[in-house]
Amino acid sequence: MSTPAITLENIGKTYRIPATTSAPPPGTLIETLNNLVLGRAEKQKTWTDFWALRNISFEIQPGEVLGVIGKNGAGKSTLLKLLSRITEPSEGRIQIRGRSASLLEVGTGFHPELTGRENIFLNGSILGMSRQEIKSRFDAIVEFSGIAPFLDVPVKRYSSGMYVRLAFSVAAHLEPEILFVDEVLAVGDQEFQQKCLGLMKDASNSGCTVVFISHQEHVVRRLCKNGLLLEKGRLIKSGPIDELYQSYNQTQSEHDPASCYTREKIVDTPHFKSITAKTCGTPHPAEDPLELHFEVEGCGVNYLAVSVHIQDDSGLEVHHFSSEFAEKATQPGPQLSRLSCQLPPHLFNAGTYQVRCTLAVRNREIYEDISDALRFEIKHSNFSLSNSAEHEWKGVLSPAFYSWKKS
């Protein structure tokens, strides 16, 4: 057995959070004075420790592509931030052997006022490349990113997709021995995702170690042979990725078939306060409409749009719609907004579906991307449509969705 590329021994990460949520903890002198004036000081005296990760131990061999899966809040991103040395563990020990690069958030290491050309040199330097190395790989970086016409435009004018294309291209051409990737491919288009997956596959074949986080199950299955399953900061299981997804999906179906997302942390940017699926039972009868309800805090930002991506149990996106196409009066505003939409009856075939929701200014900045906001299960009540061992209707659309008539 070769020396592991990454070794974690009893890793834990804790954060101090207020025991009450009536107000955020003071971060500046002005906030502290405001709390005193408004009488909020007493409410902030009680603090508690929140363990984002606890007792995490595993090894990753050189050239291995490891997928990390779990619900939102399981600790996946915290784990990659520890591996990337962005933050230090509260306990335990991490050993990383080799030159590493990270893609954790769109545009990390970019300066908005600099052009794409200037940011290639800036980001490459941050990732450890010499100026000569960047020059020698500059043309390949630009060609792979596909942003050549906008190379001398400040990146603050780039879309989220352009950001991630350039960021991934720079990191990939660093030729790292270890690469950490956290959900950034969700922003790119289908063609670019395929290019990135192919490049990561080539990198792993050449000996690069990859730790990959994504809620797109079909992508993780395609790229990774082994993985880790996290739940509430604990390592539940490790092993072949297919076995992990079998356990994960079964648990989700049993305990969370029709869930409600509620925001726990206080933020000052546009966000979802809650997302709810109003079902007529568990599982939801296919002949009844399914309602989705959204509570959106605009934080003073106009022209927001809620986008909904529905995926089947294999992670493939089967439907996508947005409030952008709704009447103006029903679109989210700059303050607190409540809106809902109704999916027609007999739209989906029997099965379990996952809902991903994004909140963004149309065609511009994405403020929030909730990858696993809801899960719901559809079942045919009509006996002739019900799945059985003898007969199963294939596909995503319900066979009763269409109307027939004689012409």
Secondary structure as GFF3:
##gff-version 3
##sequence-region A 1 407
A	DSSP	beta_strand	6	18	.	.	.	ID=ss1
A	DSSP	alpha_helix	29	37	.	.	.	ID=ss2
A	DSSP	three_ten_helix	42	44	.	.	.	ID=ss3
A	DSSP	beta_strand	47	60	.	.	.	ID=ss4
A	DSSP	beta_strand	65	69	.	.	.	ID=ss5
A	DSSP	alpha_helix	76	83	.	.	.	ID=ss6
A	DSSP	beta_strand	91	96	.	.	.	ID=ss7
A	DSSP	beta_strand	100	103	.	.	.	ID=ss8
A	DSSP	alpha_helix	116	126	.	.	.	ID=ss9
A	DSSP	alpha_helix	131	145	.	.	.	ID=ss10
A	DSSP	three_ten_helix	148	150	.	.	.	ID=ss11
A	DSSP	three_ten_helix	155	157	.	.	.	ID=ss12
A	DSSP	alpha_helix	160	172	.	.	.	ID=ss13
A	DSSP	beta_strand	178	182	.	.	.	ID=ss14
A	DSSP	three_ten_helix	184	186	.	.	.	ID=ss15
A	DSSP	alpha_helix	190	205	.	.	.	ID=ss16
A	DSSP	beta_strand	209	213	.	.	.	ID=ss17
A	DSSP	alpha_helix	217	223	.	.	.	ID=ss18
A	DSSP	beta_strand	226	231	.	.	.	ID=ss19
A	DSSP	beta_strand	234	240	.	.	.	ID=ss20
A	DSSP	alpha_helix	241	255	.	.	.	ID=ss21
A	DSSP	beta_strand	260	262	.	.	.	ID=ss22
A	DSSP	beta_strand	271	278	.	.	.	ID=ss23
A	DSSP	beta_strand	284	285	.	.	.	ID=ss24
A	DSSP	beta_strand	290	297	.	.	.	ID=ss25
A	DSSP	beta_strand	304	311	.	.	.	ID=ss26
A	DSSP	beta_strand	317	322	.	.	.	ID=ss27
A	DSSP	three_ten_helix	323	325	.	.	.	ID=ss28
A	DSSP	three_ten_helix	328	330	.	.	.	ID=ss29
A	DSSP	beta_strand	336	343	.	.	.	ID=ss30
A	DSSP	beta_strand	351	361	.	.	.	ID=ss31
A	DSSP	beta_strand	366	379	.	.	.	ID=ss32
###
